[in-house]
Amino acid sequence: MPPLPIPMPTDLSALLTVMDFVGVFVFGLSGGTLAVRKRLDLFGVMVLSLAAALAGGVVRDLLIGALPPASLRDDRYLMVALAAGLAAFLFHKPINRLGKPVMVLDAAGLGLFTVAGCGKALAYGLGPLPAALLGVMTACGGGAVRDLLVAEVPRVLREEIYAMASLLGAAVVIAGQRLDLPPVPVAVVGVLAVFVLRVVSVLRNWSAPRAPGS
């Protein structure tokens, strides 16, 4: 089967598209891996992969008026998400040997979707604050739906540093645009900033403040 024709990042629009596809695959893997851990069947694995991979992007596109959403306009999004679910179903054992696979995949997807979501919002003319919030929503939406489908409190509401890591990545993208820096290095730095902060926060048990006495 020939590889899916995903465009190379020659400009900002193509870069955001590539990051969208990579984020879809990574989040799809995280959803599928969680489904296998919950002992769901093949259909359940595919549903969780699709939800984790596409829900955030659909919400983003609806809010900025990019209709129909990219995942419904371009079949490659669905194909990539389904491929990720199938990979999780068939190869969950080697994936689980990586150690904390869902957390690592989730951190990677968080960074990719934050940068892609914030960048697309800025490209549609939104201001810095709405673009940052939309980047966070893009990054966290799929994971929240994934967790709700298996009756878990979404990670964005309970994990050590999650939405705050996403906000850091959005801030990098916005600062890069304001300073007129090259978009590709800014995008890479944004993704790495989210990934590193998220992973380190888990390893060191950092957490956002909670209500006193709770």
C-alpha positions as CSV (number, residue, x, y, z in Angstrom):
1,M,0.0,0.0,0.0
2,P,1.6,3.3,-1.1
3,P,2.2,6.0,1.7
4,L,-0.4,8.7,2.1
5,P,0.5,11.8,0.2
6,I,1.1,14.3,2.9
7,P,2.5,17.7,1.8
8,M,6.0,18.7,2.8
9,P,6.2,21.9,4.9
10,T,7.4,24.5,2.3
11,D,5.3,27.3,3.8
12,L,3.3,28.1,6.9
13,S,0.1,26.6,5.6
14,A,1.8,23.3,4.6
15,L,3.6,23.2,7.9
16,L,0.4,23.5,9.9
17,T,-1.2,20.7,7.7
18,V,1.7,18.4,8.3
19,M,1.6,19.0,12.0
20,D,-2.1,18.4,11.9
21,F,-1.5,15.0,10.3
22,V,1.3,14.0,12.7
23,G,-0.8,15.1,15.7
24,V,-3.8,13.1,14.4
25,F,-1.6,9.9,14.2
26,V,0.0,10.5,17.6
27,F,-3.3,11.2,19.4
28,G,-4.9,8.3,17.5
29,L,-2.2,6.0,18.9
30,S,-2.8,7.3,22.4
31,G,-6.6,6.7,22.0
32,G,-6.1,3.3,20.6
33,T,-3.5,2.3,23.3
34,L,-5.9,3.4,26.0
35,A,-8.7,1.4,24.4
36,V,-6.6,-1.7,24.3
37,R,-5.6,-1.2,28.0
38,K,-9.4,-0.9,28.8
39,R,-9.9,-4.2,26.9
40,L,-12.1,-2.8,24.3
41,D,-12.7,-4.7,21.0
42,L,-11.5,-3.6,17.5
43,F,-14.5,-1.3,17.1
44,G,-13.9,0.3,20.4
45,V,-10.3,0.9,19.6
46,M,-11.2,2.6,16.4
47,V,-13.8,4.8,18.0
48,L,-11.4,6.0,20.7
49,S,-8.7,6.6,18.1
50,L,-11.0,8.7,16.0
51,A,-12.3,10.6,19.0
52,A,-8.8,11.4,20.4
53,A,-7.4,12.3,17.0
54,L,-10.1,14.4,15.5
55,A,-12.4,15.9,18.1
56,G,-10.1,18.9,19.0
57,G,-9.5,19.8,15.3
58,V,-13.3,19.6,14.5
59,V,-14.1,22.0,17.4
60,R,-11.3,24.4,16.3
61,D,-12.5,24.5,12.7
62,L,-16.2,25.0,13.7
63,L,-15.2,27.9,16.0
64,I,-13.1,29.8,13.3
65,G,-15.6,29.0,10.5
66,A,-13.3,26.7,8.5
67,L,-16.2,24.7,7.2
68,P,-16.6,21.8,6.7
69,P,-13.9,20.8,9.2
70,A,-10.6,19.7,7.7
71,S,-11.1,16.1,8.9
72,L,-14.4,15.9,7.0
73,R,-13.2,17.7,3.9
74,D,-10.0,15.6,3.5
75,D,-10.3,11.8,3.7
76,R,-6.6,11.6,4.7
77,Y,-7.4,12.7,8.3
78,L,-9.8,9.8,8.8
79,M,-7.4,7.4,7.1
80,V,-4.5,8.5,9.3
81,A,-6.6,8.2,12.5
82,L,-7.9,4.8,11.5
83,A,-4.3,3.7,10.7
84,A,-3.2,4.8,14.2
85,G,-6.0,2.8,15.8
86,L,-5.1,-0.3,13.8
87,A,-1.4,0.2,14.7
88,A,-2.4,0.4,18.4
89,F,-4.6,-2.7,18.1
90,L,-1.9,-4.8,16.4
91,F,1.3,-3.5,18.1
92,H,0.1,-2.4,21.5
93,K,2.7,-4.7,23.2
94,P,5.8,-3.1,21.8
95,I,4.2,0.4,22.3
96,N,3.6,-0.4,25.9
97,R,7.2,-1.4,26.4
98,L,8.1,2.2,25.8
99,G,7.0,3.0,29.4
100,K,4.1,5.4,30.1
101,P,3.1,5.2,26.4
102,V,-0.2,7.0,26.6
103,M,1.5,9.9,28.5
104,V,4.4,10.2,26.1
105,L,2.1,10.0,23.0
106,D,-0.3,12.4,24.6
107,A,2.5,14.9,25.3
108,A,3.6,14.7,21.7
109,G,0.1,15.2,20.4
110,L,-0.5,18.0,22.9
111,G,2.5,19.9,21.4
112,L,1.6,19.3,17.8
113,F,-2.0,20.2,18.1
114,T,-1.3,23.3,20.3
115,V,1.0,24.8,17.6
116,A,-1.2,23.8,14.7
117,G,-4.4,25.0,16.4
118,C,-2.9,28.3,17.5
119,G,-1.2,28.9,14.1
120,K,-4.4,28.2,12.2
121,A,-6.4,30.6,14.5
122,L,-3.8,33.3,13.9
123,A,-3.9,32.7,10.1
124,Y,-7.7,33.2,10.3
125,G,-7.2,36.6,11.8
126,L,-7.9,35.9,15.5
127,G,-6.1,38.0,18.2
128,P,-3.4,36.5,20.5
129,L,-5.6,35.6,23.4
130,P,-8.4,33.9,21.4
131,A,-5.7,32.1,19.3
132,A,-4.0,30.8,22.4
133,L,-7.3,29.5,23.9
134,L,-8.2,27.9,20.6
135,G,-4.7,26.2,20.5
136,V,-5.4,24.8,24.0
137,M,-8.8,23.7,23.0
138,T,-7.5,22.0,19.9
139,A,-4.8,20.2,21.9
140,C,-7.0,19.1,24.9
141,G,-10.4,18.5,23.2
142,G,-9.6,15.1,21.7
143,G,-8.0,13.8,24.9
144,A,-10.9,15.0,26.9
145,V,-13.4,13.1,24.7
146,R,-11.2,10.0,24.7
147,D,-11.1,9.9,28.5
148,L,-14.8,10.6,28.9
149,L,-15.6,7.6,26.6
150,V,-13.8,5.3,29.0
151,A,-15.4,6.9,32.1
152,E,-12.3,8.7,33.3
153,V,-11.9,12.3,34.5
154,P,-10.2,14.1,31.5
155,R,-6.5,14.5,32.0
156,V,-6.8,18.2,31.4
157,L,-8.7,18.5,34.6
158,R,-6.6,16.3,36.9
159,E,-3.1,15.8,35.5
160,E,0.1,17.5,36.8
161,I,0.7,20.1,34.1
162,Y,-1.5,19.8,31.0
163,A,-3.4,22.8,29.7
164,M,-0.6,25.0,31.2
165,A,2.0,23.2,29.0
166,S,-0.3,23.8,26.0
167,L,-0.5,27.5,26.9
168,L,3.3,27.7,26.9
169,G,3.4,26.3,23.3
170,A,0.7,28.8,22.2
171,A,2.7,31.6,23.8
172,V,5.8,30.6,21.8
173,V,3.8,30.6,18.5
174,I,2.3,34.1,19.3
175,A,5.6,35.5,20.3
176,G,7.2,34.2,17.1
177,Q,4.6,35.8,15.0
178,R,4.9,39.1,16.8
179,L,8.7,39.1,16.4
180,D,8.3,38.0,12.7
181,L,10.6,35.0,13.3
182,P,10.7,32.1,10.8
183,P,7.6,29.9,11.3
184,V,9.3,26.5,11.0
185,P,11.8,26.9,13.9
186,V,9.1,28.7,16.0
187,A,6.8,25.7,15.5
188,V,9.5,23.2,16.4
189,V,10.4,25.2,19.6
190,G,6.7,25.4,20.5
191,V,6.1,21.7,20.1
192,L,9.3,20.9,22.1
193,A,8.4,23.3,24.9
194,V,5.0,21.7,25.4
195,F,6.4,18.1,25.2
196,V,9.3,18.8,27.6
197,L,7.1,20.7,30.2
198,R,4.4,18.0,30.1
199,V,6.8,15.0,30.5
200,V,9.0,16.7,33.1
201,S,5.9,17.7,35.1
202,V,4.8,14.0,35.2
203,L,8.3,12.8,36.2
204,R,8.7,15.4,38.9
205,N,5.1,15.4,40.1
206,W,4.6,19.1,39.4
207,S,1.0,20.2,39.6
208,A,-1.2,23.2,39.2
209,P,-2.5,24.8,42.4
210,R,-5.5,23.2,44.0
211,A,-8.0,24.7,46.3
212,P,-6.7,24.9,49.9
213,G,-7.9,22.1,52.0
214,S,-9.4,20.2,49.0
